[in-house]
């Protein structure tokens, strides 16, 4: 397995690899541009040379015809010299043009016509001379047509070459840009994969869901170091979680044994088993019994919170909520006998974990009884809101201050207001409600309603 370098090396290496196809594309573009420039220069020079030769041939043909016709009129040596010179110039111009063009048939015929015309001194027949001059003119016209055809053909070939070069450039651009993008994606994926692995590790740590994935083997060194630190942190958190759970479990269990002995002793004393008690002793025994009951409540809360921490996966089932609420109110019948309890259930079947939902009900009703105004009603409403199940437990009493709400659902946070039941709270009730709701993929919050002073709303997702 190839070990990647540092994050900086990977980034710079990916950047350089992505630039290689672009550099190749730039080099090819420069090469094609140089070819186009060279081809344009050659074609332009050819056209200029051919057109110049054609113009010289046209001028030579005019001079040739004029000088020969002057000789036919004057017939002197000076005009004959001019005619010979015109024939030579015409021959040179024709030879240059024939070298530039590939028209051997016309050039051969023109050479023969020029040889016949060179005997102009011996031609007495005017009509024959006119015929010779006409044939030369026809040959010159044919050469002119050939020049135009050659120019058009060269222009067409040049255009075809340019089109082919453009098509090649387009395909090269598409291919090289695709390769460059592929290299960019490959380089980015080498960074994204370990980052996604880090995100997965963080999610597992946050939700305590499953085992951590193995350490990445293909990742930058910095990200591997972060991943190792997260693995170490996860193991450390697991150790701390085990320590906390064990501490709560052992503390609650160990407290039960002396508590049972104390309760048994108080019971024996109250029944006068060890002798008759006077009024002062009975007062002390009453205080001791009340303290024992408060200690028993504390131990039960600790055990309840310990069980909640151990339950990681809820068992969601469809059930009728009415028996659960009725059973909860029956357990608190003595505490709520002076209060008017209003229960509104607007759904026949709900999908909940019965144990977790019962804990939510117990703690919210207990909280409403403990902090609600004596003699004032308590409202329990259960209804569906969209795809959510909503439970509202509301009571009358002093409102909760806004600054206290953010920490209200944290463990061991107790309210500053005194309780109505004279029981010292542990600060675990609302935190248990929040944890139970979270395990059922829901939440709990304090909301404002127009019919009560304090309302706790639990929202649970329904399938």
C-alpha positions in Angstrom: 0.0 0.0 0.0 1.5 3.3 -1.0 1.7 5.8 1.9 0.8 9.3 0.9 3.0 12.3 2.0 1.9 15.3 3.9 -1.2 17.3 3.1 0.9 20.0 1.6 2.8 17.6 -0.6 -0.4 16.0 -1.7 -2.0 19.3 -2.6 1.1 20.6 -4.5 1.5 17.2 -6.3 -2.1 17.2 -7.3 -1.8 20.7 -8.6 1.3 19.8 -10.6 -0.3 16.7 -12.1 -3.4 18.7 -13.0 -1.2 21.3 -14.8 0.7 18.7 -17.0 -2.2 18.2 -19.4 -2.8 21.9 -19.6 0.9 22.5 -20.3 0.7 19.8 -23.1 -2.3 21.6 -24.5 -0.5 24.9 -24.5 2.5 23.4 -26.2 0.3 21.8 -28.9 -1.5 25.1 -29.4 1.8 26.9 -29.9 3.0 24.2 -32.3 -0.2 24.4 -34.3 0.0 28.1 -34.4 3.5 28.0 -35.7 2.4 25.6 -38.4 -0.5 27.9 -39.4 1.9 30.8 -39.6 4.4 28.9 -41.7 1.6 27.6 -44.0 0.1 31.1 -44.4 3.5 32.5 -45.3 4.2 29.9 -47.9 0.7 30.1 -49.5 0.9 33.9 -49.5 4.3 33.9 -51.1 3.0 31.4 -53.8 0.0 33.5 -54.6 2.0 36.7 -54.8 4.7 35.1 -57.0 2.1 33.5 -59.3 0.0 36.7 -59.7 3.2 38.7 -60.3 4.3 36.2 -63.0 0.9 36.3 -64.6 0.9 40.1 -64.7 4.4 40.1 -66.3 3.2 37.6 -68.8 0.1 39.7 -69.6 2.4 42.8 -70.1 4.8 40.8 -72.2 2.0 39.5 -74.4 0.7 43.1 -75.0 4.3 44.3 -75.8 4.8 41.3 -78.1 1.7 41.9 -80.1 2.3 45.7 -80.4 5.9 45.3 -81.5 5.1 42.6 -84.1 2.3 44.7 -85.6 4.6 47.7 -85.7 7.1 45.6 -87.6 4.5 44.6 -90.1 3.8 48.2 -90.7 7.4 49.7 -90.6 9.6 46.7 -91.4 12.9 48.1 -90.2 15.6 46.6 -88.1 15.0 48.7 -85.0 11.4 47.6 -84.7 12.5 44.0 -85.4 15.0 44.3 -82.5 12.2 45.4 -80.2 10.0 42.5 -81.3 12.8 40.0 -80.7 13.3 41.5 -77.2 9.5 41.3 -76.6 9.5 37.6 -77.6 12.4 36.9 -75.2 10.7 38.7 -72.3 7.5 36.8 -73.1 9.3 33.5 -73.1 11.0 34.2 -69.8 7.7 35.2 -68.2 6.0 32.1 -69.6 8.8 29.9 -68.4 8.6 31.3 -64.8 4.8 30.8 -64.8 5.0 27.3 -66.1 7.5 26.4 -63.4 5.1 27.6 -60.8 2.1 25.8 -62.4 1.8 22.1 -63.3 0.3 22.6 -66.7 2.7 20.9 -69.2 0.2 20.7 -72.0 -0.5 24.4 -72.2 3.2 25.3 -71.6 4.3 23.0 -74.5 1.6 24.4 -76.8 2.6 28.0 -75.9 6.3 27.2 -76.6 5.4 25.8 -80.0 3.2 28.9 -80.7 6.0 31.2 -79.7 8.4 29.3 -82.0 6.0 29.9 -84.9 5.6 33.5 -84.0 9.4 34.0 -83.8 9.4 33.7 -87.7 7.3 36.8 -88.0 9.9 38.4 -90.4 9.0 35.7 -93.0 5.3 35.8 -92.6 3.7 37.8 -95.4 0.2 36.7 -94.8 -1.6 39.1 -92.4 -4.3 36.6 -91.6 -1.7 33.9 -90.6 0.0 36.4 -88.4 -3.3 37.3 -86.7 -4.0 33.6 -86.2 -0.6 33.1 -84.5 -1.2 36.1 -82.2 -4.7 34.8 -81.5 -3.4 31.4 -80.5 -0.8 33.0 -78.2 -3.6 35.1 -76.6 -5.7 32.0 -76.1 -2.9 30.2 -74.4 -2.3 33.2 -72.1 -6.0 33.2 -71.2 -5.8 29.5 -70.4 -2.8 30.2 -68.2 -4.7 32.9 -66.5 -7.6 30.4 -65.8 -5.1 27.9 -64.5 -3.6 30.5 -62.2 -7.1 31.3 -60.8 -7.8 27.6 -60.4 -4.4 27.0 -58.7 -5.0 29.9 -56.3 -8.5 28.6 -55.5 -7.3 25.1 -55.0 -4.5 26.2 -52.6 -6.9 28.4 -50.7 -9.3 25.4 -50.4 -6.5 23.1 -49.2 -5.4 25.7 -46.7 -8.9 26.0 -45.4 -9.2 22.2 -45.1 -5.9 22.1 -43.2 -7.1 24.8 -40.9 -10.4 23.0 -40.3 -8.6 19.7 -39.6 -6.2 21.5 -37.3 -9.1 23.1 -35.5 -10.9 19.8 -35.1 -7.7 18.3 -33.8 -7.3 21.2 -31.4 -10.8 20.8 -30.1 -10.4 17.0 -29.5 -7.1 17.6 -27.9 -8.6 20.3 -25.7 -11.5 18.1 -24.7 -9.3 15.1 -24.0 -6.6 17.0 -22.1 -9.1 19.0 -20.0 -10.9 15.8 -19.2 -7.6 14.2 -18.1 -6.9 17.3 -16.0 -10.3 17.2 -14.4 -9.9 13.5 -13.7 -6.5 14.2 -12.0 -8.1 17.0 -10.0 -10.9 14.7 -8.9 -8.5 12.0 -8.0 -6.3 14.3 -6.0 -9.4 15.8 -4.2 -10.7 12.3 -3.5 -7.5 11.4 -1.7 -8.3 14.3 0.7 -12.1 13.9 0.8 -12.0 10.2 1.7 -10.1 10.6 4.9 -12.1 13.7 5.8 -15.3 11.8 5.4 -13.8 9.0 7.5 -13.1 11.7 10.2 -16.7 12.9 10.0 -17.9 9.3 10.3 -15.8 8.8 13.4 -17.1 12.0 14.9 -20.7 11.0 14.3 -20.1 7.6 15.9 -18.5 9.3 18.9 -21.4 11.7 19.2 -24.1 9.1 19.1 -22.2 6.2 20.6 -23.3 4.1 17.6 -21.2 1.1 16.7 -17.4 0.6 16.4 -15.0 3.0 14.9 -13.7 2.2 11.3 -10.1 1.1 11.0 -7.4 3.6 10.5 -7.0 4.9 7.0 -4.0 3.7 5.1 -4.1 6.0 2.1 -4.3 9.5 3.6 -2.1 12.5 4.3 0.0 12.2 7.4 -1.8 15.1 9.1 -5.2 13.5 8.7 -4.0 10.1 9.8 -2.6 11.8 13.0 -6.0 13.4 13.6 -7.7 10.1 13.0 -5.4 8.4 15.6 -6.1 11.2 18.1 -9.9 10.6 17.6 -9.5 6.9 18.1 -7.6 7.6 21.3 -10.2 10.1 22.4 -13.0 7.6 21.7 -11.2 4.9 23.8 -10.8 7.5 26.6 -14.5 8.5 26.5 -15.4 4.8 26.6 -13.3 4.3 29.7 -14.8 7.4 31.3 -18.3 6.2 30.4 -17.7 2.8 31.9 -16.3 4.5 35.0 -19.4 6.7 35.3 -21.8 3.9 34.8 -20.0 1.7 37.3 -19.8 4.5 39.8 -23.6 5.1 39.6 -24.4 1.4 39.7 -22.1 0.6 42.7 -23.1 3.8 44.6 -26.8 3.0 44.2 -26.4 -0.6 45.1 -24.2 0.0 48.1 -26.5 2.7 49.4 -29.4 0.2 49.3 -27.9 -2.1 52.0 -27.5 0.5 54.8 -30.7 2.2 53.8 -32.6 -1.0 54.2 -31.1 -1.5 57.7 -32.0 2.1 58.7 -35.6 1.7 57.4 -35.9 -1.6 59.3 -34.6 0.0 62.5 -37.0 3.0 62.1 -39.9 0.5 61.6 -38.9 -1.4 64.8 -38.7 1.8 66.8 -42.0 3.1 65.5 -43.7 -0.2 66.5 -42.4 0.1 70.1 -40.6 -3.2 69.7 -37.7 -2.1 71.8 -39.8 -0.1 74.3 -42.2 2.8 74.6 -40.9 6.1 73.1 -41.5 9.5 74.6 -42.6 12.5 72.6 -39.1 13.8 72.0 -37.9 10.4 70.8 -40.9 10.1 68.5 -40.1 13.6 67.0 -36.5 12.5 66.4 -37.8 9.2 64.9 -40.1 11.1 62.5 -37.2 13.3 61.3 -35.1 10.1 60.8 -37.9 8.4 58.9 -38.3 11.4 56.6 -34.6 11.6 56.0 -34.6 7.9 55.2 -37.4 8.4 52.7 -35.6 11.2 51.0 -32.4 9.0 50.8 -34.5 6.2 49.3 -35.8 8.6 46.7 -32.3 9.7 45.8 -31.2 6.1 45.4 -34.1 5.3 43.2 -33.3 8.3 41.0 -29.7 7.2 40.7 -30.7 3.7 39.7 -33.2 5.0 37.2 -30.6 7.3 35.6 -28.1 4.4 35.6 -30.6 2.2 33.8 -31.3 4.9 31.3 -27.6 5.3 30.5 -27.4 1.5 29.8 -30.4 1.5 27.4 -28.9 2.4 24.0 -31.5 1.2 21.6 -35.2 1.8 22.2 -37.9 -0.8 21.3 -40.5 1.1 19.4 -43.9 -0.6 19.4 -47.5 0.5 18.6 -49.5 0.8 21.7 -52.5 2.5 23.3 -51.3 5.5 25.4 -54.4 5.6 27.7 -53.3 2.8 30.0 -49.8 4.2 30.3 -51.1 7.6 31.4 -53.7 6.1 33.7 -51.1 3.9 35.4 -48.9 6.9 35.9 -51.6 9.0 37.5 -52.6 6.1 39.7 -49.1 6.0 41.1 -49.3 9.7 41.9 -52.9 9.6 43.2 -52.1 10.8 46.7 -49.8 13.6 45.5 -52.4 15.0 43.0 -55.6 14.4 45.1 -56.0 18.1 45.7 -55.3 19.1 42.1 -57.6 18.9 39.1 -55.9 16.8 36.4 -57.2 17.3 32.8 -56.1 14.5 30.3 -56.8 14.9 26.6 -55.7 12.0 24.3 -56.2 12.7 20.6 -54.6 9.5 19.2 -55.5 5.8 19.7 -52.2 4.3 18.7 -48.6 5.7 19.2 -45.2 4.2 18.3 -43.1 4.5 21.4 -40.8 2.6 23.7 -43.2 1.9 26.6 -40.6 1.9 29.3 -39.0 5.2 28.1 -42.4 6.8 27.5 -43.5 5.8 31.1 -40.3 7.4 32.5 -41.1 10.6 30.6 -44.6 10.6 32.1 -43.4 9.8 35.6 -40.8 12.6 35.7 -43.0 15.3 34.1 -46.0 14.5 36.3 -43.7 14.4 39.4 -42.2 17.8 38.3 -45.7 19.3 37.8 -46.8 18.1 41.2 -43.6 19.3 42.9 -43.4 22.8 41.3 -47.0 23.5 40.5 -49.2 25.7 42.6 -51.2 23.7 45.2 -54.9 23.4 44.3 -54.3 24.4 40.7 -55.0 22.0 37.7 -52.4 20.0 35.7 -53.0 19.5 32.0 -51.8 16.5 30.0 -52.3 16.6 26.3 -51.3 13.9 23.8 -51.9 14.5 20.1 -50.4 14.2 16.6 -48.8 17.1 14.8 -47.9 16.2 11.3 -45.6 13.1 11.5 -44.7 13.8 15.2 -46.3 12.7 18.5 -46.6 15.6 20.9 -46.9 15.3 24.7 -47.7 18.5 26.7 -47.6 18.5 30.5 -48.5 21.9 31.9 -49.1 23.3 35.3 -49.8 26.6 37.0 -47.2 28.3 39.2 -44.1 30.5 38.9 -42.8 30.8 35.4 -39.3 29.5 34.5 -36.9 32.3 33.9 -35.5 32.4 30.3 -31.9 32.3 31.5 -32.6 29.0 33.3 -34.0 27.2 30.3 -30.7 26.3 28.5 -29.4 24.3 31.5 -32.8 23.0 32.7 -32.3 19.5 31.1 -28.7 19.0 32.3 -28.1 16.3 35.0 -27.9 17.4 38.6 -29.3 20.9 37.9 -32.0 21.7 40.4 -34.4 24.6 40.3 -34.1 27.5 42.7 -37.8 27.4 43.7 -38.8 25.2 46.7 -40.7 22.0 46.1 -44.3 21.5 47.3 -43.6 17.9 48.5 -40.7 18.8 50.9 -38.5 16.3 49.0 -34.9 17.4 48.2 -34.6 17.0 44.4 -31.7 15.3 42.7 -31.7 17.4 39.5 -32.1 14.2 37.4 -35.8 14.2 36.5 -35.7 16.6 33.5 -32.4 15.2 32.3 -34.0 11.7 32.2 -36.9 13.1 30.2 -34.4 14.7 27.7 -32.4 11.4 27.4 -35.5 9.3 27.0 -36.8 11.6 24.2 -33.5 11.6 22.5 -33.3 7.8 22.5 -36.7 7.8 20.7 -35.3 10.3 18.2 -37.3 13.2 19.7 -36.7 16.2 22.0 -38.1 18.1 24.9 -38.4 21.9 25.4 -40.2 24.5 27.4 -43.0 26.2 25.4 -45.4 29.0 26.1 -49.1 28.2 26.2 -52.1 30.4 26.9 -53.7 28.0 29.4 -50.8 27.4 31.8 -47.7 29.1 33.3 -45.2 26.3 32.6 -45.5 23.7 29.8 -43.0 20.9 28.9 -43.5 19.6 25.3 -42.0 16.3 24.3 -41.9 15.6 20.5 -41.3 12.0 19.2 -40.9 11.1 15.6 -43.5 8.6 14.3 -43.1 6.2 11.4 
